[in-house]
């Protein structure tokens, strides 16, 4: 699941515009545990994930990314978490 979260962060969220730069593909890895915790503890609510991403943008990265990108990433992350939970049952 971590690999999929990483891909979503890089392809959908990406407030630093890293894109497909393979040298920077681990740029958001330090936030993976926090995002995973949010997905699990918030029972994967889109708003909670969006808020977590916004907090990372503002407090950690010092940028404010696109609301559209944040929402798209959050939707995919929630869907991923739901499919992971259903496959674990």
C-alpha positions in Angstrom: 0.0 0.0 0.0 2.9 2.4 0.7 4.1 2.1 -2.9 0.6 3.1 -4.1 0.4 6.0 -1.7 3.8 7.2 -2.9 2.6 7.1 -6.6 -0.6 9.0 -5.7 1.4 11.7 -3.9 3.7 12.1 -6.8 1.2 12.0 -9.6 -1.9 13.6 -8.1 -0.8 15.8 -5.2 2.8 16.9 -5.9 2.8 20.5 -4.5 6.6 20.8 -5.2 6.1 19.9 -8.9 8.5 17.0 -8.8 6.6 15.1 -11.4 8.5 12.1 -12.9 12.0 13.2 -11.7 13.4 9.9 -10.6 16.0 11.7 -8.4 13.3 13.2 -6.3 10.8 10.3 -6.2 11.4 9.9 -2.5 10.7 13.5 -1.6 7.4 12.9 0.1 8.4 9.6 1.8 8.7 11.2 5.2 5.0 12.0 5.1 3.9 8.5 4.2 3.4 7.3 7.8 1.4 10.4 8.7 -0.8 10.0 5.6 -1.3 6.3 6.3 -2.2 7.0 9.9 -4.7 9.6 8.7 -6.2 7.0 6.3 -6.6 4.5 9.0 -7.6 6.6 12.0 -10.0 8.8 10.1 -11.6 5.7 8.5 -10.5 7.3 5.2 -12.7 10.4 5.1 -11.7 12.6 2.1 -11.9 15.8 4.2 -9.5 14.5 6.8 -7.0 13.4 4.2 -7.3 16.8 2.4 -6.7 18.6 5.7 -3.6 16.4 6.4 -2.2 17.2 3.0 -2.9 20.9 3.4 -1.1 20.9 6.8 1.9 19.2 5.3 2.0 21.8 2.5 1.7 24.8 4.8 3.7 23.7 7.9 6.3 21.3 6.4 6.8 22.4 2.8 6.1 26.1 3.1 3.8 26.1 0.0 0.2 25.9 -0.7 -0.6 23.5 -3.5 -3.6 23.3 -5.7 -6.9 22.6 -3.9 -7.9 20.5 -7.0 -4.7 18.4 -6.7 -5.2 17.9 -3.0 -8.8 16.8 -3.5 -7.9 14.4 -6.4 -5.1 12.8 -4.3 -7.4 12.5 -1.3 -10.1 10.8 -3.3 -7.6 8.3 -4.7 -6.1 7.7 -1.3 -9.5 7.1 0.3 -10.4 4.7 -2.5 -7.1 2.9 -2.1 -7.6 2.6 1.7 -11.1 1.2 1.2 -10.0 -1.4 -1.3 -7.1 -2.4 1.0 -9.6 -2.8 3.9 -12.0 -4.8 1.8 -9.2 -7.1 0.6 -8.0 -7.6 4.2 -11.4 -8.8 5.4 
